[in-house]
Amino acid sequence: MSNKPTLTPKEKEIQSLFVRGKSPETIAVRMGMKLSKVMMVIAMLPKLL
């Protein structure tokens, strides 16, 4: 098993949108989430790659 944290489908969608060039504000509105939650998920991105 790897040490990578498991992502929920919603977290995977956030990271996918961010990688495709969407701004965090756009993602937050689109997903109906708070910007702080979106930023937290994006902050995890470099560790997962």
Backbone as a chain_set.jsonl record, in Angstrom:
{"seq": "MSNKPTLTPKEKEIQSLFVRGKSPETIAVRMGMKLSKVMMVIAMLPKLL", "coords": {"N": [[0.833, -1.196, 0.0], [0.371, 2.285, -0.605], [1.516, 5.425, 0.79], [-0.045, 7.536, 0.212], [-2.629, 9.924, 0.766], [-6.129, 9.147, 0.751], [-8.405, 10.328, -1.629], [-11.56, 11.948, -1.828], [-14.251, 11.636, -4.221], [-15.142, 14.251, -4.811], [-12.967, 15.833, -4.053], [-11.093, 14.938, -5.909], [-12.278, 15.897, -8.232], [-12.078, 18.671, -7.816], [-9.273, 19.011, -7.892], [-8.79, 18.129, -10.478], [-10.132, 20.075, -12.019], [-8.613, 22.317, -11.3], [-6.072, 21.669, -12.284], [-6.668, 21.743, -14.95], [-6.772, 24.415, -15.389], [-8.716, 26.062, -14.226], [-9.782, 28.72, -12.083], [-9.4, 28.951, -8.476], [-11.583, 30.318, -7.327], [-13.605, 30.047, -9.252], [-13.912, 27.274, -9.219], [-14.852, 26.891, -6.6], [-17.366, 28.169, -6.69], [-18.604, 26.671, -8.702], [-18.639, 24.086, -7.578], [-20.091, 24.538, -5.34], [-18.955, 25.062, -2.848], [-17.047, 26.256, 0.014], [-14.472, 28.669, -0.453], [-12.181, 28.348, 1.098], [-12.093, 25.599, 1.64], [-11.723, 24.567, -0.917], [-9.199, 25.661, -1.484], [-7.67, 24.316, 0.414], [-7.745, 21.683, -0.536], [-6.473, 22.033, -2.993], [-3.974, 22.783, -2.081], [-2.991, 20.371, -1.207], [-2.321, 19.117, -3.521], [0.436, 19.16, -4.771], [1.787, 17.294, -3.16], [0.626, 14.918, -3.801], [1.301, 14.223, -6.359]], "CA": [[0.0, 0.0, 0.0], [1.126, 3.533, -0.637], [1.243, 6.339, 1.891], [-0.827, 8.662, -0.292], [-3.965, 10.026, 1.358], [-7.215, 8.83, -0.165], [-9.214, 11.497, -1.964], [-12.964, 11.722, -2.15], [-14.519, 12.031, -5.618], [-15.253, 15.703, -4.898], [-11.604, 16.362, -4.005], [-10.483, 14.62, -7.204], [-12.863, 16.822, -9.205], [-11.466, 19.985, -7.57], [-7.901, 18.988, -8.392], [-8.864, 17.998, -11.931], [-10.483, 21.389, -12.563], [-7.485, 23.221, -11.075], [-5.01, 21.288, -13.219], [-7.099, 22.163, -16.291], [-6.664, 25.865, -15.524], [-9.802, 26.826, -13.608], [-9.349, 29.431, -10.879], [-10.026, 28.432, -7.251], [-12.887, 30.96, -7.12], [-14.535, 29.406, -10.182], [-14.155, 25.914, -8.728], [-15.681, 26.989, -5.396], [-18.734, 28.479, -7.11], [-19.108, 25.538, -9.481], [-18.851, 22.936, -6.703], [-20.939, 24.93, -4.219], [-18.16, 24.886, -1.629], [-16.32, 27.438, 0.465], [-13.163, 28.843, -1.082], [-11.132, 27.818, 1.983], [-12.048, 24.145, 1.449], [-11.119, 24.356, -2.236], [-7.774, 25.977, -1.366], [-7.04, 23.251, 1.187], [-7.583, 20.532, -1.432], [-5.449, 22.405, -3.974], [-2.685, 22.784, -1.377], [-2.561, 18.979, -1.1], [-1.999, 18.633, -4.863], [1.839, 18.804, -5.061], [2.192, 16.125, -2.388], [0.017, 13.715, -4.361], [1.853, 13.907, -7.679]], "C": [[0.873, 1.253, 0.0], [0.727, 4.406, 0.546], [0.402, 7.531, 1.456], [-2.186, 8.711, 0.399], [-5.033, 9.72, 0.311], [-8.053, 10.081, -0.389], [-10.651, 11.084, -2.231], [-13.171, 12.105, -3.615], [-14.598, 13.546, -5.793], [-13.865, 16.348, -4.886], [-10.874, 16.093, -5.318], [-10.987, 15.574, -8.279], [-12.253, 18.215, -9.057], [-10.066, 20.025, -8.167], [-7.864, 18.886, -9.91], [-9.166, 19.349, -12.58], [-9.311, 22.361, -12.435], [-6.357, 22.936, -12.063], [-5.363, 21.733, -14.636], [-7.182, 23.679, -16.429], [-7.801, 26.677, -14.946], [-9.282, 27.518, -12.349], [-10.033, 28.831, -9.651], [-11.411, 29.031, -6.988], [-13.953, 30.313, -8.002], [-14.903, 28.008, -9.7], [-15.088, 25.949, -7.523], [-17.139, 27.252, -5.76], [-19.357, 27.28, -7.812], [-19.466, 24.342, -8.602], [-19.764, 23.264, -5.522], [-20.243, 24.754, -2.88], [-17.529, 26.21, -1.231], [-14.942, 27.464, -0.193], [-12.053, 28.243, -0.221], [-10.985, 26.305, 1.829], [-11.373, 23.809, 0.117], [-9.609, 24.593, -2.165], [-7.028, 24.888, -0.599], [-6.768, 22.036, 0.296], [-6.498, 20.817, -2.47], [-4.063, 22.38, -3.33], [-2.128, 21.369, -1.236], [-2.021, 18.455, -2.433], [-0.524, 18.286, -5.086], [2.31, 17.557, -4.326], [1.697, 14.834, -3.026], [0.625, 13.311, -5.692], [3.196, 13.232, -7.582]], "O": [[1.977, 1.259, 0.545], [-0.276, 4.151, 1.214], [0.162, 8.441, 2.249], [-2.825, 7.678, 0.599], [-4.853, 10.005, -0.873], [-8.37, 10.803, 0.556], [-10.92, 10.018, -2.784], [-12.351, 12.824, -4.187], [-14.165, 14.071, -6.819], [-13.616, 17.301, -5.626], [-10.113, 16.941, -5.786], [-10.219, 16.011, -9.136], [-11.945, 18.868, -10.055], [-9.716, 20.972, -8.871], [-7.006, 19.488, -10.556], [-8.536, 19.723, -13.569], [-9.043, 23.139, -13.351], [-5.758, 23.861, -12.612], [-4.48, 22.061, -15.429], [-7.614, 24.182, -17.466], [-7.847, 27.889, -15.158], [-8.442, 26.97, -11.635], [-11.121, 28.266, -9.763], [-12.304, 28.346, -6.49], [-15.07, 30.061, -7.551], [-16.065, 27.607, -9.764], [-16.01, 25.139, -7.426], [-18.042, 26.63, -5.203], [-20.503, 26.92, -7.544], [-20.465, 23.663, -8.842], [-20.167, 22.366, -4.784], [-20.862, 24.348, -1.897], [-17.478, 27.155, -2.017], [-14.335, 26.424, -0.451], [-11.091, 27.689, -0.752], [-9.87, 25.785, 1.882], [-10.56, 22.889, 0.034], [-8.83, 23.819, -2.722], [-5.884, 24.572, -0.923], [-5.696, 21.435, 0.365], [-5.695, 19.939, -2.788], [-3.087, 21.996, -3.974], [-0.912, 21.192, -1.155], [-1.327, 17.439, -2.454], [-0.247, 17.185, -5.562], [3.162, 16.833, -4.84], [2.283, 13.772, -2.816], [0.477, 12.163, -6.112], [3.796, 12.9, -8.604]]}, "num_chains": 1, "name": "protein.A"}
